[in-house]
Amino acid sequence: MGKAKKRSFNNGINDKFPYMTRESALKNVISNIEHKSEVIDTITLFGFTAEEILEAGADYEDVMALGGLVK
């Protein structure tokens, strides 16, 4: 096995996706809601609805700015 392939395999093993619950993901979305590009992936991954985001404490205007991302 070449050096580059070995390094790629080791990087994949060592890079762990942080454990994220639905509640922690929602808190992350609320804290970063002004950075739309950062929260789009999290919203679509967990399938948050507008009602959930509003109940968690987001402003109505911020949720409506997300447009068609939320149901």
Secondary structure in CASP SS format (residue, H / E / C, confidence):
PFRMAT SS
TARGET T0000
AUTHOR 0000-0000-0000
METHOD secondary structure of the structure
MODEL  1
M C 1.00
G C 1.00
K H 1.00
A H 1.00
K H 1.00
K H 1.00
R H 1.00
S H 1.00
F H 1.00
N H 1.00
N H 1.00
G H 1.00
I H 1.00
N H 1.00
D C 1.00
K C 1.00
F C 1.00
P C 1.00
Y C 1.00
M C 1.00
T C 1.00
R H 1.00
E H 1.00
S H 1.00
A H 1.00
L H 1.00
K H 1.00
N H 1.00
V H 1.00
I H 1.00
S H 1.00
N C 1.00
I C 1.00
E C 1.00
H C 1.00
K H 1.00
S H 1.00
E H 1.00
V H 1.00
I H 1.00
D H 1.00
T H 1.00
I H 1.00
T H 1.00
L H 1.00
F H 1.00
G C 1.00
F C 1.00
T C 1.00
A H 1.00
E H 1.00
E H 1.00
I H 1.00
L H 1.00
E H 1.00
A C 1.00
G C 1.00
A C 1.00
D C 1.00
Y H 1.00
E H 1.00
D H 1.00
V H 1.00
M H 1.00
A H 1.00
L C 1.00
G H 1.00
G H 1.00
L H 1.00
V C 1.00
K C 1.00
END
